[in-house]
Amino acid sequence: MSDLLQRLRIKIFADGAVRESIAELRANPLISGFTTNPTLMRAAGVQDYEACARDLIALVRPLPISLEVFSDDFGEMEQQARLIANWGRNVYVKVPVTNTQGESSSALIRRLVAEGVHLNVTALTTVRQVEEVAEALTGAATGFVSVFAGRVADTGQDPAPLMAEAVDVLRSHPELELIWASPRELLNILQADAVGCHVITVTQPLLAKLPWLGRDLDEVSLDTVRMFYGDACAANYALGSPPVGARR
C-alpha cells in the first residue's frame, strides 16, 4: 500500500452492483462501505431489486450499504424507504434531493428522520441543496449527504471549492457525513481528502487504479511507451517492411 493511501483520512465506499466485485471488495481493508443505485443495478443485469439488495446487504454486513428508492411519487418513496430500511441494520436508504419534477424531498426526509430511518440523500450539486438537506436531516442519529462532484466537474466547474463549502455547512451537523460522489479520476480522492470530505464513492474500474497512487512518474512514462510498442507489435503494424518487432 502506498504512503499516500496510508495517509488518507477519507473513507472509500465502493460504488457498484456486480456481486462478484462486491464480494472481492468486501475483503479489501481500504473499503469502508458500499453504495449502489438503480442505474448501476440495471447495468449489472439485476432483475429482482429486492432479492439483489437483500443478498448484498448480507454480503457486506456489518459495513454500511446505501440502497435507493426508485419511485417518483413522494408517498410511494416513503413506503419504499420504510421497506428498504427494514432489510438490515447496516442499510442507508438513498432518497434523491428532488423528484423528476424538481420538487424538494425535504418534507419526506423530515418524516423519515422522525421514524429513525437512516438516510443517504443523493444527487445534490449545489451548496444551497446541502444547506436545505442538512436542515431537513436535523434530528437524525446518522446520515449521508451525497454531492455529485463528478457531475459538477462535467460542467466545466471545479468541484473542490463547492465541496469545501459543503464541509463547512456540515460542521454544525457532526452526525452527518459528506460524500464526494461520482469521481472521475484518482486525483479526486486526494482532492476530497484535502477539503475534509468524510467519504468518497468509487466505482470498480477506478478502484482498480488505486495502486497508481504515488507511483514514480518516470515508471509511468516507461510503462506507457512499452504499452504503445506492445500494441503496435500485437497488431502487426508496418510501414513498408518488415512489420514492427519482426526479425530481420
Residue frames relative to the residue before (quaternion, step in Angstrom):
aa qw qx qy qz dx dy dz
M 1.0000 0.0000 0.0000 0.0000 0.00 0.00 0.00
S 0.4570 -0.7050 0.4684 0.2732 3.58 -0.84 0.96
D 0.6351 -0.5263 0.4037 0.3957 3.55 -1.28 0.45
L 0.6040 0.5700 -0.3529 0.4309 3.58 1.06 -0.75
L 0.6733 0.4892 -0.2984 0.4672 3.58 0.89 -0.91
Q 0.6592 0.5224 -0.3124 0.4416 3.56 0.96 -0.82
R 0.7003 0.4719 -0.2700 0.4626 3.57 1.11 -0.66
L 0.4841 0.6834 -0.4375 0.3274 3.61 1.19 -0.23
R 0.2679 -0.7456 0.5883 0.1618 3.55 -1.05 0.83
I 0.6022 0.5964 -0.3458 0.4025 3.56 1.18 -0.61
K 0.3922 -0.6918 0.5529 0.2489 3.56 -1.17 0.63
I 0.2730 -0.7538 0.5789 0.1492 3.56 -1.04 0.83
F 0.1073 -0.7641 0.6346 0.0428 3.55 -0.83 1.07
A 0.3677 -0.7184 0.5471 0.2223 3.57 -0.91 0.90
D 0.1930 -0.7904 0.5779 0.0640 3.55 -0.87 1.04
G 0.4639 0.6720 -0.4709 0.3338 3.60 -0.53 1.12
A 0.2948 -0.7605 0.5515 0.1749 3.55 -1.32 -0.09
V 0.5071 0.6343 -0.4327 0.3915 3.61 1.26 0.13
R 0.4557 -0.7415 0.4159 0.2637 3.56 -0.42 1.23
E 0.6564 0.5305 -0.3225 0.4286 3.58 0.87 -0.94
S 0.6651 0.4947 -0.3003 0.4720 3.58 0.97 -0.85
I 0.6579 0.5094 -0.3100 0.4599 3.56 0.97 -0.86
A 0.6286 0.5330 -0.3345 0.4570 3.59 1.00 -0.77
E 0.6576 0.5021 -0.3013 0.4741 3.57 1.01 -0.83
L 0.6933 0.4832 -0.2754 0.4582 3.57 0.93 -0.92
R 0.5478 0.6248 -0.3926 0.3943 3.59 1.16 -0.54
A 0.7065 0.4481 -0.2549 0.4848 3.57 1.13 -0.66
N 0.5566 0.6102 -0.3866 0.4104 3.59 1.29 -0.09
P 0.4001 -0.7516 0.4656 0.2413 3.63 -0.54 1.09
L 0.5835 0.5857 -0.3765 0.4180 3.61 1.21 -0.28
I 0.6708 0.5043 -0.2850 0.4631 3.58 1.20 -0.51
S 0.1631 -0.8258 0.5381 0.0432 3.56 -0.70 1.15
G 0.8046 -0.0263 0.0284 0.5926 3.60 1.25 -0.14
F 0.3254 -0.7421 0.5622 0.1655 3.53 -1.35 0.09
T 0.0523 -0.7681 0.6367 0.0439 3.54 -1.24 0.59
T 0.0075 0.7727 -0.6343 -0.0220 3.53 -1.25 0.43
N 0.1291 -0.7782 0.6071 0.0961 3.58 -1.29 0.03
P 0.7008 -0.4802 0.3019 0.4325 3.62 -1.18 0.29
T 0.6236 0.5433 -0.3490 0.4405 3.60 1.04 -0.69
L 0.6720 0.4809 -0.2939 0.4804 3.58 0.93 -0.88
M 0.6396 0.5252 -0.3274 0.4560 3.58 1.01 -0.78
R 0.6491 0.5095 -0.3189 0.4662 3.56 0.96 -0.84
A 0.6548 0.5165 -0.3084 0.4576 3.58 0.97 -0.87
A 0.6818 0.4728 -0.2756 0.4855 3.57 1.15 -0.64
G 0.5311 -0.6617 0.3916 0.3559 3.59 1.28 0.01
V 0.3398 0.7470 -0.5038 0.2696 3.59 1.21 0.41
Q 0.1493 -0.8022 0.5747 0.0616 3.57 -0.86 1.00
D 0.7444 0.2844 -0.1720 0.5791 3.58 1.11 -0.69
Y 0.3251 -0.7940 0.4820 0.1776 3.57 -0.11 1.33
E 0.7089 0.4702 -0.2848 0.4419 3.59 0.72 -1.02
A 0.6524 0.5148 -0.3266 0.4503 3.59 0.88 -0.87
C 0.6574 0.4998 -0.3071 0.4730 3.56 0.96 -0.88
A 0.6675 0.5167 -0.3051 0.4408 3.58 0.86 -0.96
R 0.6680 0.4985 -0.3064 0.4598 3.59 0.86 -0.91
D 0.6325 0.5322 -0.3238 0.4602 3.56 1.03 -0.79
L 0.6900 0.4778 -0.2837 0.4638 3.58 0.88 -0.91
I 0.5991 0.5656 -0.3534 0.4431 3.58 1.05 -0.74
A 0.6890 0.4670 -0.2702 0.4839 3.56 0.90 -0.96
L 0.6404 0.5610 -0.3181 0.4171 3.56 1.03 -0.84
V 0.7854 0.3483 -0.1790 0.4794 3.60 0.88 -0.89
R 0.4088 0.7351 -0.4619 0.2814 3.60 1.24 -0.25
P 0.6018 -0.1807 -0.7773 -0.0319 1.64 -1.97 1.61
L 0.3780 0.7299 -0.4996 0.2734 3.61 1.19 0.22
P 0.5401 -0.6376 0.4327 0.3384 3.61 -1.05 0.66
I 0.0462 -0.7697 0.6358 0.0338 3.53 -1.18 0.64
S 0.2423 -0.7754 0.5713 0.1171 3.56 -0.93 0.95
L 0.0473 -0.7902 0.6102 -0.0328 3.55 -0.84 1.11
E 0.3388 -0.8112 0.4577 0.1330 3.54 -0.78 1.08
V 0.4612 -0.6055 0.5680 0.3131 3.53 -1.23 0.61
F 0.1953 -0.8147 0.5353 0.1074 3.59 -1.14 0.45
S 0.4777 0.6301 -0.4678 0.3950 3.59 1.20 0.32
D 0.3620 -0.7083 0.5555 0.2424 3.57 -1.27 0.36
D 0.6119 0.5234 -0.3320 0.4914 3.57 1.35 -0.06
F 0.4871 -0.7094 0.4177 0.2916 3.59 -0.65 1.07
G 0.6282 0.5368 -0.3416 0.4478 3.58 1.01 -0.74
E 0.6900 0.4549 -0.2730 0.4924 3.56 0.95 -0.89
M 0.5711 0.5713 -0.3728 0.4565 3.59 1.13 -0.63
E 0.6545 0.5295 -0.3058 0.4447 3.54 0.93 -0.94
Q 0.6503 0.5041 -0.3086 0.4772 3.58 0.96 -0.86
Q 0.6594 0.5034 -0.3079 0.4659 3.58 0.93 -0.89
A 0.6429 0.5364 -0.3223 0.4417 3.58 0.97 -0.86
R 0.6483 0.5074 -0.3199 0.4690 3.59 0.94 -0.85
L 0.6571 0.5186 -0.3071 0.4526 3.55 0.93 -0.93
I 0.6841 0.4871 -0.2896 0.4591 3.59 0.81 -1.01
A 0.6368 0.5518 -0.3286 0.4267 3.58 0.96 -0.86
N 0.6834 0.5027 -0.2835 0.4471 3.58 1.08 -0.68
W 0.5399 0.6490 -0.3983 0.3587 3.60 1.24 -0.09
G 0.8129 -0.1318 0.0810 0.5614 3.59 1.17 -0.34
R 0.5583 -0.6271 0.4320 0.3293 3.56 -1.15 0.62
N 0.6763 0.4844 -0.2926 0.4715 3.58 1.19 -0.42
V 0.5149 0.6746 -0.3898 0.3576 3.58 1.33 0.14
Y 0.0949 -0.7236 0.6803 0.0684 3.50 -1.16 0.85
V 0.3112 -0.7596 0.5440 0.1740 3.56 -0.82 0.98
K 0.2840 -0.7571 0.5678 0.1540 3.56 -0.77 1.08
V 0.0343 -0.7709 0.6353 -0.0325 3.51 -0.82 1.15
P 0.4129 -0.7134 0.4954 0.2740 3.63 -0.74 0.92
V 0.6090 -0.5889 0.3970 0.3531 3.56 -1.14 0.67
T 0.7727 0.0425 -0.0440 0.6318 3.61 1.20 -0.52
N 0.4810 -0.5784 0.5274 0.3949 3.55 -1.32 -0.06
T 0.7329 -0.4387 0.2765 0.4404 3.61 -1.25 -0.03
Q 0.6332 0.5103 -0.3339 0.4767 3.59 1.28 -0.17
G 0.5420 -0.6377 0.3886 0.3854 3.57 1.29 0.02
E 0.4564 0.6780 -0.4518 0.3576 3.60 1.25 0.28
S 0.5264 -0.6842 0.4186 0.2821 3.55 -0.84 1.05
S 0.3665 -0.7260 0.5468 0.1990 3.56 -1.14 0.77
S 0.3432 0.7970 -0.4620 0.1835 3.60 1.26 0.00
A 0.6554 0.5103 -0.3271 0.4505 3.60 0.89 -0.86
L 0.6402 0.5135 -0.3119 0.4788 3.57 0.99 -0.84
I 0.6361 0.5317 -0.3314 0.4504 3.58 0.92 -0.89
R 0.6562 0.5141 -0.3197 0.4505 3.59 0.90 -0.88
R 0.6551 0.5108 -0.3201 0.4555 3.59 0.93 -0.85
L 0.6784 0.4882 -0.2928 0.4645 3.58 0.93 -0.87
V 0.6096 0.5356 -0.3471 0.4702 3.59 1.05 -0.71
A 0.6500 0.5272 -0.3119 0.4498 3.58 0.97 -0.86
E 0.6926 0.4507 -0.2666 0.4961 3.58 1.18 -0.56
G 0.5438 -0.6565 0.3814 0.3575 3.58 1.29 0.01
V 0.3985 0.7072 -0.4884 0.3201 3.60 1.23 0.35
H 0.3574 -0.7201 0.5557 0.2118 3.56 -0.90 0.97
L 0.1247 -0.8468 0.5171 0.0063 3.56 -0.61 1.16
N 0.1188 -0.6970 0.6985 0.1107 3.47 -1.41 0.47
V 0.1473 -0.8022 0.5746 0.0675 3.57 -0.21 1.27
T 0.1281 -0.8651 0.4840 -0.0305 3.52 -0.52 1.27
A 0.7745 0.3917 -0.2946 0.4001 3.52 -1.46 0.23
L 0.3570 0.7188 -0.5137 0.3034 3.61 1.11 0.60
T 0.0649 -0.8058 0.5873 0.0404 3.57 -1.17 0.60
T 0.7521 0.3390 -0.2045 0.5268 3.63 1.22 -0.05
V 0.6006 -0.5522 0.4372 0.3784 3.55 -1.26 0.45
R 0.5979 0.5670 -0.3630 0.4351 3.58 1.04 -0.74
Q 0.6529 0.5016 -0.3121 0.4740 3.59 0.95 -0.81
V 0.6189 0.5390 -0.3421 0.4576 3.59 1.03 -0.76
E 0.6529 0.5123 -0.3112 0.4632 3.57 0.95 -0.87
E 0.6741 0.4964 -0.2959 0.4599 3.59 0.90 -0.91
V 0.6767 0.4857 -0.2953 0.4679 3.57 0.91 -0.88
A 0.6265 0.5328 -0.3437 0.4533 3.60 0.96 -0.79
E 0.6498 0.5043 -0.3139 0.4742 3.58 1.00 -0.81
A 0.6678 0.5020 -0.3018 0.4593 3.59 0.96 -0.85
L 0.6904 0.4738 -0.2730 0.4737 3.59 1.14 -0.63
T 0.3431 0.7531 -0.4944 0.2658 3.58 1.27 0.11
G 0.7657 0.3150 -0.2556 0.4992 3.56 -0.80 1.02
A 0.5194 0.6319 -0.4258 0.3868 3.59 1.22 -0.19
A 0.4802 -0.6565 0.4971 0.3021 3.57 -1.06 0.72
T 0.7704 -0.0689 0.0898 0.6274 3.54 1.15 -0.74
G 0.1742 0.7984 -0.5656 0.1110 3.58 -1.17 0.36
F 0.3083 -0.7341 0.5769 0.1823 3.54 -1.30 0.40
V 0.1620 -0.7345 0.6501 0.1078 3.54 -1.20 0.68
S 0.1319 -0.8499 0.5101 0.0065 3.55 -0.31 1.31
V 0.0786 -0.8028 0.5911 -0.0082 3.55 -0.43 1.30
F 0.3414 -0.7698 0.5090 0.1782 3.57 -0.71 1.12
A 0.1403 -0.8436 0.5170 0.0365 3.50 0.44 1.33
G 0.6203 0.5580 -0.3443 0.4305 3.58 1.04 -0.71
R 0.6734 0.4726 -0.2946 0.4861 3.57 1.01 -0.74
V 0.5674 0.5483 -0.3823 0.4809 3.57 1.17 -0.49
A 0.6583 0.5092 -0.3016 0.4652 3.58 0.95 -0.91
D 0.6089 0.5733 -0.3486 0.4231 3.59 1.08 -0.68
T 0.6608 0.4963 -0.3069 0.4721 3.60 1.20 -0.45
G 0.5820 -0.5937 0.3648 0.4193 3.58 1.30 -0.02
Q 0.5979 0.5520 -0.3665 0.4512 3.59 1.28 0.17
D 0.4778 -0.6575 0.5070 0.2870 3.55 -1.06 0.83
P 0.2998 -0.7945 0.4950 0.1839 3.64 -0.52 1.08
A 0.5153 0.6885 -0.4159 0.2958 3.60 1.15 -0.46
P 0.6716 0.4736 -0.3325 0.4628 3.67 0.80 -0.79
L 0.6213 0.5400 -0.3342 0.4591 3.57 1.03 -0.80
M 0.6880 0.4794 -0.2873 0.4629 3.58 0.89 -0.96
A 0.6094 0.5390 -0.3535 0.4616 3.58 1.08 -0.64
E 0.6349 0.5086 -0.3201 0.4856 3.59 1.04 -0.76
A 0.6407 0.5263 -0.3234 0.4559 3.57 0.99 -0.83
V 0.6059 0.5425 -0.3455 0.4682 3.57 1.05 -0.74
D 0.6566 0.5109 -0.3088 0.4611 3.59 0.93 -0.88
V 0.6232 0.5477 -0.3376 0.4447 3.58 0.99 -0.83
L 0.7474 0.4273 -0.2202 0.4585 3.58 0.92 -0.93
R 0.4244 0.7125 -0.4747 0.2948 3.61 1.21 -0.04
S 0.7012 0.4385 -0.2659 0.4952 3.57 1.08 -0.67
H 0.6862 0.3839 -0.2716 0.5550 3.59 1.31 0.18
P 0.0782 -0.8602 0.5022 0.0417 3.61 0.52 1.15
E 0.6034 0.5646 -0.3599 0.4331 3.57 1.21 -0.30
L 0.6835 0.4645 -0.2728 0.4925 3.59 1.27 -0.31
E 0.1922 -0.7740 0.5950 0.0997 3.55 -1.11 0.74
L 0.3540 -0.7395 0.5415 0.1857 3.54 -1.00 0.93
I 0.1811 -0.7760 0.5984 0.0832 3.55 -0.92 0.99
W 0.2578 -0.6874 0.6582 0.1664 3.56 -1.07 0.89
A 0.0751 -0.8426 0.5332 -0.0052 3.57 -0.21 1.27
S 0.8543 0.1967 -0.1756 0.4480 3.52 -1.36 0.50
P 0.0965 0.8069 -0.5751 0.0938 3.62 0.71 0.99
R 0.3618 -0.7512 0.5217 0.1804 3.54 -1.18 0.64
E 0.8016 0.0619 -0.0080 0.5946 3.60 1.17 -0.46
L 0.6782 -0.5049 0.3437 0.4087 3.57 -1.27 0.38
L 0.5528 0.6183 -0.3905 0.3996 3.59 1.09 -0.63
N 0.6036 0.5822 -0.3571 0.4114 3.59 1.07 -0.70
I 0.5938 0.5605 -0.3712 0.4421 3.60 1.09 -0.59
L 0.6795 0.4753 -0.2800 0.4837 3.55 0.95 -0.90
Q 0.6339 0.5238 -0.3295 0.4640 3.59 1.05 -0.75
A 0.6591 0.5102 -0.3030 0.4620 3.56 0.94 -0.92
D 0.6414 0.5171 -0.3122 0.4730 3.56 1.01 -0.83
A 0.6706 0.5294 -0.2993 0.4248 3.57 0.93 -0.93
V 0.7263 0.4159 -0.2579 0.4827 3.63 0.97 -0.74
G 0.5920 -0.6302 0.3434 0.3667 3.59 1.27 -0.01
C 0.3033 0.7412 -0.5370 0.2652 3.59 1.16 0.44
H 0.4631 -0.6969 0.4787 0.2659 3.56 -1.07 0.71
V 0.8090 0.0988 0.0241 0.5790 3.57 1.02 -0.91
I 0.0440 -0.7427 0.6619 0.0916 3.54 -1.28 0.48
T 0.2879 -0.7416 0.5787 0.1797 3.57 -0.95 0.88
V 0.0571 -0.8163 0.5738 -0.0335 3.56 -0.82 1.04
T 0.3843 -0.7262 0.5243 0.2238 3.58 -0.88 0.96
Q 0.7065 -0.4894 0.3205 0.3984 3.54 -1.29 0.45
P 0.6615 0.5032 -0.3472 0.4343 3.68 0.78 -0.81
L 0.6780 0.4698 -0.2936 0.4831 3.58 1.03 -0.76
L 0.6084 0.5525 -0.3493 0.4501 3.59 1.07 -0.71
A 0.6184 0.5625 -0.3417 0.4295 3.58 1.09 -0.72
K 0.6710 0.4961 -0.2917 0.4674 3.59 1.22 -0.43
L 0.3858 0.7602 -0.4684 0.2322 3.62 1.21 -0.10
P 0.6233 0.5461 -0.3680 0.4217 3.65 0.94 -0.63
W 0.5650 0.6054 -0.3835 0.4089 3.61 1.23 -0.29
L 0.5356 0.6431 -0.4174 0.3540 3.60 1.10 -0.53
G 0.8381 0.1697 -0.1500 0.4963 3.54 -0.77 1.07
R 0.4056 0.7286 -0.4750 0.2809 3.62 1.22 0.08
D 0.5439 -0.5954 0.4826 0.3418 3.55 -1.21 0.60
L 0.4641 -0.7235 0.4384 0.2626 3.58 -0.74 1.04
D 0.5932 0.5488 -0.3757 0.4537 3.60 1.11 -0.52
E 0.6272 0.5220 -0.3275 0.4763 3.57 1.08 -0.72
V 0.6289 0.5302 -0.3298 0.4633 3.56 1.00 -0.81
S 0.6447 0.5226 -0.3181 0.4583 3.57 0.95 -0.86
L 0.6838 0.4863 -0.2924 0.4588 3.57 0.86 -0.96
D 0.6321 0.5249 -0.3301 0.4648 3.59 0.99 -0.78
T 0.6420 0.5270 -0.3245 0.4526 3.57 1.03 -0.78
V 0.6441 0.5119 -0.3157 0.4726 3.58 0.95 -0.88
R 0.6620 0.5072 -0.3038 0.4607 3.58 0.94 -0.90
M 0.6296 0.5359 -0.3363 0.4509 3.58 1.03 -0.76
F 0.6672 0.4990 -0.3040 0.4620 3.58 0.86 -0.95
Y 0.6659 0.4997 -0.3038 0.4632 3.57 0.92 -0.90
G 0.6660 0.5180 -0.3032 0.4429 3.57 0.93 -0.92
D 0.6661 0.4936 -0.3041 0.4692 3.56 0.99 -0.81
A 0.6272 0.5277 -0.3399 0.4611 3.59 1.06 -0.71
C 0.6472 0.5073 -0.3088 0.4780 3.57 1.03 -0.82
A 0.6694 0.5109 -0.3048 0.4448 3.59 0.90 -0.95
A 0.6930 0.4607 -0.2707 0.4840 3.58 1.11 -0.69
N 0.3521 -0.7678 0.4665 0.2625 3.58 1.36 -0.15
Y 0.2014 0.8025 -0.5322 0.1795 3.58 1.05 0.82
A 0.0147 0.7960 -0.6046 0.0252 3.54 -1.13 0.67
L 0.1193 -0.7216 0.6751 0.0962 3.53 -1.23 0.67
G 0.7510 0.0107 -0.0579 0.6577 3.53 0.05 1.29
S 0.4798 -0.6435 0.4849 0.3472 3.61 -0.93 -0.78
P 0.5975 -0.1626 -0.7803 -0.0876 1.53 -2.26 1.13
P 0.6907 -0.4480 0.3417 0.4532 3.62 -1.26 0.08
V 0.6610 -0.4937 0.3895 0.4094 3.56 -1.30 0.46
G 0.8329 0.2097 -0.1683 0.4837 3.58 -0.92 0.96
A 0.5428 0.6264 -0.4155 0.3747 3.60 1.19 -0.17
R 0.5081 -0.6337 0.4875 0.3203 3.55 -1.17 0.59
R 0.3817 -0.7109 0.5436 0.2312 3.55 -1.06 0.78
